[in-house]
Amino acid sequence: MNVGAHDELPIPGTYIFDGKAAMKGYALNKMCYSFNEARNREEFLKDEDAYCRKYGLNEEQRKAIRERNVLAMIHAGGCIYYLAKFAGIFGLTVQDVGAQQRGMPVEDFKKMLQAQGD
């Protein structure tokens, strides 16, 4: 099969953040970007659902927020750069998010990373 410059083969287990995903996740990403300001983080923590509605998140996105499920947020159009701002509010580390993406416990994820570094 010939693959042109713009015809990329999907990588199993990955989610491609493209224009379609960006449009789907615009409200979610805009909300997460707002967390750059402390007053917005405080407002979110006072009433998460009201804050999500303020930004127009759909039910799929609000459910992912309630469950702190970063992988579900990615599937709902979230960009990991902006989602990191959300994760930071709750003290989630890069390893926590990576473990969610891999569907494994954080300690197992850390061990896997350490093993790859040997």
Secondary structure, DSSP 4 states (H G I P E B T S, - for coil): ----TT-PPPPTT-----HHHHHHTHHHHHHHHHTTSHHHHHHHHH-HHHHHHHTT--HHHHHHHHHT-HHHHHHTT--HHHHHHHHHHTT--HHHHHHHHHTS-HHHHHHHHHHHH-
